[in-house]
Amino acid sequence: MKVNIDPTWNEILLKEFEKDYFQRIKLTLSNDKQSGKIIYPPGSLIFNAFNSTPFDKVKVVILGQDPYHNEGEAMGLSFSVPKNLRIPPSLQNIYKELRSDLGLEVPTHGDLSGWASKGVLLLNASLTVLKNSPNSHSKIGWYQFTDAVISKLSDLRSNIVFMLWGNFAKQKSSLIDKSKHLVLESAHPSPLAGGAFFGCKHFSRCNEYLRAQGIEEINWKI
């Protein structure tokens, strides 16, 4: 697997790519592919979040856990699916909160590429998954890699808003320097959380923080 990643990220993460654990990730993906297993997202989209949001353009990080594992859904952006697919339940709830918080119309598709182009890093903690097998690549080294990504953003940048939804994402809070960034935590938008996500107002709180820092706010309209 050749790492095709935005030059700004490549510079920041070059040492990670050279570490033993990352070589094991590449070997696992290669072995899975050679044995006929289907990996999502396709190779060209594994680093889509990074290629869509350069390191120096990141204003917000929305952390997911695992790519979608059904055919055609995963596109390398957390919570996002291509326009021609049905909107997943968690994203439907994110859209409901957007409408409640900011009065925005509910989008008719689930493609969040527009957010990524505006400075929202849509990062999954694991960047790949096997078809129909959730969390199947959670133990191959991706968590070490994406923890390093979060730490680099925390250490080398200032005034980023980190949105941590659900218990898994909240565990990453310890990687973030809260004296120079804003960490927003809530329940997960999944229906399994029983609606506890609603009312978190993360989108308006994010923009209030960015404005206060003299940073252009995010236009959350899809």
C-alpha positions in Angstrom: 0.0 0.0 0.0 1.5 3.3 -1.1 0.5 6.2 1.2 -1.2 8.9 -1.0 -1.6 11.7 1.4 -1.7 15.5 1.2 1.8 17.0 1.4 1.1 19.0 4.5 0.1 15.9 6.4 2.9 13.8 4.9 5.4 16.2 6.4 3.8 16.0 9.8 3.3 12.3 9.8 6.4 11.1 7.9 8.0 9.6 11.0 4.7 7.7 11.8 4.8 6.1 8.3 8.3 4.8 9.0 7.5 3.2 12.4 7.1 -0.6 12.8 3.4 -0.5 13.7 2.6 1.3 10.4 4.5 -1.3 8.5 2.3 -3.9 10.2 -0.8 -2.0 9.0 0.4 -2.1 5.5 1.3 -5.8 5.7 -2.1 -6.6 7.1 -3.9 -4.8 4.4 -1.8 -6.4 1.7 -2.3 -9.9 3.2 -6.1 -9.3 3.5 -6.3 -8.1 -0.1 -4.2 -11.0 -1.4 -6.4 -13.5 0.4 -9.5 -12.1 -1.4 -11.0 -10.2 1.5 -12.8 -6.9 0.6 -11.5 -3.8 2.4 -13.5 -0.6 2.8 -13.0 2.2 1.8 -11.1 1.5 -1.4 -7.4 2.2 -1.4 -7.7 5.6 -3.0 -10.0 6.8 -0.2 -8.3 5.5 2.9 -6.7 8.9 3.5 -9.6 10.9 2.1 -10.0 12.9 5.3 -6.4 14.1 5.2 -6.5 14.9 1.4 -9.8 16.8 1.8 -8.6 18.9 4.8 -4.9 19.8 4.8 -3.1 20.0 8.2 -2.9 23.8 8.2 -6.6 24.2 7.3 -8.1 22.1 10.1 -10.5 24.1 12.3 -12.7 21.3 13.6 -12.2 17.6 14.2 -15.2 15.2 14.3 -14.1 11.8 15.4 -15.7 8.6 14.3 -14.7 5.1 15.3 -14.9 2.8 12.3 -15.7 3.1 8.5 -19.0 1.9 7.3 -18.7 -1.8 6.4 -21.4 -2.2 3.8 -20.7 -2.1 0.1 -20.3 1.4 -1.3 -20.8 3.3 1.9 -17.3 4.1 3.3 -15.7 7.1 1.6 -12.9 7.9 4.1 -14.8 10.6 5.9 -16.4 9.9 9.3 -20.2 9.7 9.3 -20.3 10.5 5.5 -21.7 8.4 2.7 -21.9 9.0 -1.1 -24.8 11.0 -2.4 -26.7 8.1 -4.0 -27.0 6.1 -0.7 -29.5 6.4 2.1 -28.5 8.6 5.0 -27.4 6.4 7.9 -29.3 6.7 11.2 -26.5 8.5 13.1 -26.1 11.1 10.4 -29.9 11.6 10.3 -29.6 12.5 14.0 -26.7 14.8 13.3 -28.8 16.6 10.7 -31.7 16.9 13.2 -29.4 18.6 15.7 -28.1 20.9 12.9 -31.7 21.9 12.2 -32.5 22.4 15.9 -29.2 24.2 16.7 -28.8 26.4 13.6 -32.1 26.2 11.8 -30.6 24.6 8.8 -32.7 22.5 6.4 -32.1 18.8 6.6 -29.9 17.7 3.7 -31.2 15.2 1.2 -27.9 13.3 1.0 -25.2 12.1 3.3 -22.0 13.4 1.6 -20.1 15.6 4.0 -17.3 16.4 1.6 -18.4 20.1 1.8 -17.6 20.2 5.5 -14.2 18.6 4.8 -13.4 21.4 2.3 -14.3 24.0 4.9 -11.8 22.8 7.5 -13.7 20.0 9.2 -11.4 16.9 9.6 -13.8 13.9 9.5 -11.5 11.4 11.1 -12.3 7.8 11.9 -10.1 6.2 14.6 -9.7 3.2 12.3 -9.2 4.0 8.6 -10.2 0.6 7.2 -12.6 -2.2 7.8 -13.4 -5.6 6.3 -16.7 -6.0 4.4 -19.6 -6.8 6.7 -17.3 -7.0 9.7 -17.4 -3.9 12.0 -14.3 -3.0 13.9 -12.4 -5.8 12.1 -9.3 -3.6 11.7 -9.5 -1.9 15.0 -6.5 -3.8 16.4 -4.1 -3.7 13.4 -2.5 -0.4 14.4 -4.8 2.3 13.2 -5.6 3.6 16.7 -1.9 4.3 17.3 -1.8 6.2 14.0 -4.9 8.3 14.6 -3.9 9.0 18.2 -0.7 10.4 16.8 -2.8 12.5 14.3 -4.8 14.0 17.2 -1.7 14.6 19.3 0.1 16.4 16.4 -2.9 18.6 15.9 -3.0 19.4 19.6 0.7 20.1 19.9 1.3 22.0 16.6 -1.9 23.9 16.1 -4.1 26.2 18.2 -7.8 26.9 18.6 -9.1 23.7 17.0 -12.6 22.5 18.1 -12.7 18.8 18.8 -16.1 17.2 18.8 -16.1 13.9 20.7 -19.3 12.0 20.4 -19.9 8.9 22.5 -17.7 7.1 25.0 -15.1 5.9 22.5 -14.4 9.4 21.2 -14.4 10.9 24.7 -11.4 8.6 25.5 -9.3 10.7 23.1 -9.8 13.8 25.2 -6.6 13.1 27.1 -4.6 13.6 23.9 -5.8 17.2 23.6 -4.3 20.3 25.3 -7.5 22.0 26.5 -5.6 25.2 27.3 -5.3 25.9 23.6 -8.2 24.0 22.0 -11.9 23.6 22.7 -13.2 20.0 23.4 -16.9 19.5 23.1 -18.2 16.1 24.4 -21.7 14.6 24.1 -23.5 11.3 23.7 -23.1 9.5 20.3 -25.7 10.5 17.6 -26.6 6.9 17.2 -30.2 6.0 17.9 -28.9 3.5 20.4 -28.0 6.5 22.6 -31.7 7.2 23.1 -31.6 10.8 21.8 -29.0 11.9 24.4 -27.1 13.6 21.6 -29.9 16.1 20.9 -29.5 19.6 22.4 -25.7 19.4 22.6 -25.5 22.5 20.4 -22.0 21.7 19.3 -22.3 23.4 15.9 -23.3 26.8 17.4 -20.8 26.5 20.3 -18.1 25.7 17.7 -18.8 28.8 15.7 -19.0 31.0 18.8 -15.5 29.8 19.8 -14.0 30.3 16.4 -15.4 33.8 16.1 -14.0 34.6 19.6 -10.6 33.5 18.3 -10.9 35.7 15.2 -11.3 32.6 13.0 -13.8 32.4 10.2 -16.7 30.2 11.4 -17.9 27.0 9.6 -20.8 27.3 7.3 -22.5 24.0 8.3 -24.9 24.0 5.4 -24.5 20.9 3.3 
